[in-house]
Amino acid sequence: MKGIATLLILLLLFPFHEKLNDELNEKLNEKLNDESNKKLNEQYDSDDAAHFKYYENESHIIHWYEWWYANVKGEHNSILVFFFTFGNLNNPFLSLVGATTFFFTENGTVESITAYPFIHYNLDYEKCNVSIAGNRFYEENGKFFIKYNKKDFSVSVEMEAKGKAFGREATPIKEWQWAAWHVAVPCGIGKAGIIYKGNEYVIEGKAYHDHNWGMAKMGFFEWDWGEFGIEKLDNEFAIIYGIVKGEDKMKGGIHFVNDSMHVFIPYGKANIEYLEWGRINGFKKPTKLHIYGESVYGENRNISVDMIVEMEKYYIIGIRDFGKPYLVGKATGKVSIGNRSYSFSNVKGFYEHHGLP
């Protein structure tokens, strides 16, 4: 499968059709209130479990998608992992299931994918626990683990969340199409061990993990997304932004999240400006952005975010001459929340751009 970026276009959407939104979220609440899930819900994040069986009888199930995404960003190298399911999983001829990893090095991208017809897989509907052809993505005792192995390439990842998980609401998109998104690890710490062609590598740094599911036609949206984990002496937090072009107006915004709170600044109060552009492997991408916004939360407490994201480097995902760029940025700026302010500079994170002006 060429280019994970094209498969991540439904991130960071928010409700705008109230009636349909209520109907979709009623199904999510039924899952959470199921007696068999209640005990496990006390220990595990059930929003990070699989969701297909709750929607398998829907008329548009051929457009089903669900994936688990994670990355660990080191000083020089990074790893990105993607476990995915697409289509009607009850019919192996009408579905696609697989796992892929991208090892980003100073010399380029090492890419591996495991996906083929009639692949053996297992989905857990009580917690994050996905197995695809012997490769695993699972939660255990408050941590997340990933095991991937194919020929001369193996990956082992451990992640620990340092921010409050948020999201799960189903978002209507257009007609029958909808999307749901849950960030289980917004600003974690991670460690990855990699063996490639007999050489061993270790990556340690900031980690991120989210989970997406819904029914939609891929490639429908234009959007921007980025995630930056920031560590200060008295606070560790993440800034995650997503600006999406919907049917008639822009959606999304900026998220601030730490161990105790999640605050959202919606688009309109949040903004994005494209300051500089570049053409990478034939694709026009922003190389410098200004992301800022201000809102009120809680009991009339103010929050403001103002940061510049500059592209530090990029990696090509997919066939070299036709693959899409995956962007690495450095964020510099300031967050004010309540009566505290935090300045930061050169914070590494991934960001993406698809189609917006």
N, C-alpha and C positions, 0 to 999 in steps of 0.2 A: 504494500500500500504506500503510495507516494505522498509524503508530506503530512505530518501530524497536524500542521497548522490548519489545513483545510477541514479537518475533522473536529476542530475545537471552536467552531464559529458560533455556537449557541450559548456560550458562557455569559454570565452576568446580565440576565434579563430580569425584569420586574413586572408585577401584575398591572394590567390595564383594562381587562374585560372582567368586571367583578363577578357576574353570574357564572361564567365558565370557570373562572378562577376558583370559586367556592366549590363547584362540582369536582374539579380535579383534586383539590386539597382535601375534600371529604374522603377520597380513597386513601390518601396518605395517612390521615388520622385513623381510619379503620385499621390500617396495618399496624400503627403504633399502639392501638388499644387492644389488639389481639392478645388473648390470655397467654398464648404460647410465647409471646414476645416480651411480656411485662418483666419477667425476672431478668432476662438477658439485657433488656433496655437499661436496667440499673447499672450494668457494668460496661456495656458496649454502646457504641454510637449506631443505633439502628438505621438512621438516615443514610449511613454509608453501606448498608446492605443492598442486595439486588432488589429490583422492583418489577421485573418483567411479568411475573405470574399474576400481578394485580391488574394488568391491562391486556392480557393475552387474547381476550375475546373482542377487543376493539376492532372496528372495521378497517382501520388504517394501520394495523399492526405491522405491515410490511415496512413501514417507515420508522419502526422502533429503533432507538439507539440507547446505549448505556455504556459508559466507560469510567475507568478509574485511572487518574493521572497523578504522577508524582515527579518531583525533581529534587536533586541535592546539588547545591552550588558550592564548589570549592574555589580556592584562590586561583588555580590555573585550569583545572578540569571540572566538568560537570556531568551529571547523568540525568536522563529523562526516561521515564517508564510509562507505558500506556497499555492497559488491558481493556479490550473493547468487545462489544457485541452489537451487531446490527441486523435488522430485519426480524422476520418471524422465527423465533428460536424453536418453535415446535416443528419447523420444516427445515431440514438441513440444506435443501436446495434453494431456499429463500432467505438464507441468513449467512452472516459472516462473523466468525469469532476468532480472536487471536490476541497475541501479546507482542509488543515491540519495544525495543530499547534503543536509545541513542546515547552514545558515549562521546561527549564533546571534548576534544583535546586541542592543544595549541597547534596541532598539525592537521586538524580537520575533524570529521565526524565518522565514527564507527557505528554502523547501523545494522540492527538485526531484527528480523520479524519471523514469528511463528504463526502461520495461518494457512489452513488448507481444508478442503472439503471433509466433512465427517470428523472434524477434530474432536477429541475428548475434552470435556470441560465440566465444571461443577460450579453452581452459584449458590451462595448461602443467603437466605432471606431473613436472617436474624442479626447478622453482623457483617462487616467487611471480611470476606473470606472467599476469594475467587481463585479457582484452579483451572488452568488452560494448558493442556498437553504437558502436565507435570510442573509447569511454572505457576508460582503462587504470589498472590497479593492479599495480605490478611492482617487483621488486628489481633493482638494478644496482650493482655495485661496492660492496656493503656498505651501500647506502642504499636507501630505499623512495620511490617516486614514484607520484603519483596525478594523472591528467588527466581532467577531466570537463567536458563542454560541452553545453549545451542552450539554444537560442534566445538569450535575453539574460542567461544565467547561465553563467559558466565558472569552474572551480576548478583550480588547480595547486598540488600539495603535494609537499614534500620532507621526509623524515624520516630521522634518523640515530639508531640504537639506542645507548643509554648503559647498558643493563643486560643481564644474561645471559638469553638466550632460555630458556624452560623449557616443559615440558608436551608431550604428544602422546599419552599413554596413553589407550586406549579404555576408557570406563567403562560397564559394564552398568547399565541403569536399571530395566527391568521387562520380563520375558519377552524378546522379540526387540529391544527398544529399547536403544540405546546412544548415547553421545556422546564426542567427542574434542575437545580444546582445546589450542591452542598459542599462547603469548604470544611473539611475535617481537620486539616493541619494548615492554618493560615500563616504561621510564623514559627515553624518548628526547627529542631536541630536534627541533623542526619549524618549517617556514615555509610559509605558504599565501598564494598570490596569488589574489584573487577579483575578478571583474568582474561587476557586477550592474547592469543597466539603464544602462550607460555609466559607472558610478562604479567606481573601483578601490579595493580594500582590501588591506591586508597584515596577516597574523596571524603572530606569532612567539611561541613558548613551548614548554611541555612537550608531548610527543607520546606517543601510545600506539597500539599495533597488535596485534590478536590475530586468530586464525583458528579457526573452529569447523566441525566436520563430524560426521555421524552419521546414524542413522535413528531417528526418534522422532515421536510425535504432539505437535505444537506445543500449548503451553498446559498441559502436564501438571504442571509443577513450580511450587512457590512458592519464592522465593529473594530474597536480598540480594546485591548486588555493588557494589564501588567500587574506584577506582584513584587513587592519589595519588603523584606524583613529587616527591621531596624532595632538595634540593641543599644540602650542607654543604661547608665548606672542604676537608675531607679525605675526603669520601665523598658520592657521589651514588647514591641508591637509590629504590626504589619500595615502597610497601605496597599490596598488592592483596588484598582480602578477598572471600570468597564463602561464604555460608551457605545451604544448599539443603535443603529438606524432601523427603526421599526417601520410599520406601514405608513404612518402619517407624521411621526415625530421621533425625536431621539429619546432613548431610554437609558437606564443604568445610572452610574454615578461613581462615587468614591466611598470605599469602606475603610474605616479605622477599626482595628481589632487588637486587643491584648488579652491577658488571662482573665480579666474580669468584665470586659464590656465589648460590644460591637456597636459602632455608630455608623450610620449610613447618611451620606450627603447626596441627594438625588440630582439627576441632571436638571439643569436650569439654575440650581444653586451650585452645582459643580460644572466645570467647563474644561475643555481641552483645546489648546491652540497648537497648530503645527508650525514650528519655527524654521526648520530646515528639512530638506528632502534629499534623497539619494536613490539611484537605481541600482538594485542588487540582483544579479542573475536574471535581469529582465523585468524585475518587479519593482514598482515605485514604493518606497518605504520612508517613513519619517525618521530622520536621524537625530532630531531634537524636538522635544515636546514640552509644553508648559501645561501642567495639570494643577488646577486650583479650585477651591470651593469653600463655602461657609454655610453653616446651618445651626439650628438649635436642637438640643436633645434634653431628655430628662426634665428637670424643673428649671427651665429657662437657662440652661447652661450652653455656652457657645463652643463650637468646634470649627476650626479652620485648617485647611491644608493648602500649602503652596509649594510646588516643587517643579524642578526642571529635570527631565529625563533625557540623557544623551546616549546615543548608541556607542558602546565601547567596542563591540565586535559582532559578528554574525556567524552562524553555521548553516550549511546547506543540508536540508533534509530531503531525501529522495535521490533520483538519478542526478548525477553531478551537473549536467548541462541543462536539466529541466527542473531540478529540485527547487523548493521554496526556501527562502532564508528564515532562520529562526534567530530572533534578535536578543542580544544581551545589552542591557542598559545600565548606566550609573545614575542614581537619583540623588539630587541635592536640594534641600529645602528646609521647611519649617512646619511643624504641627503645633497648634495651640488648642488645648482642650481644658475647659474649665479655667482654672487659674494657673495652669502649668503650660510651659512652652518647651518644645524640643527641636533643636536644630540638628541636621544630619547632612553628611556629604559623602559622595562616591559610594553609595550603597548599591551593591550588585543585585540585579534581578532580571528575570525574563520579561519581555513585552512583545506584543503582537499587533499587527495592523492589517486589516482586510477591507479595502475598497472605499473607505471614507475619504472625503476630499483632502 
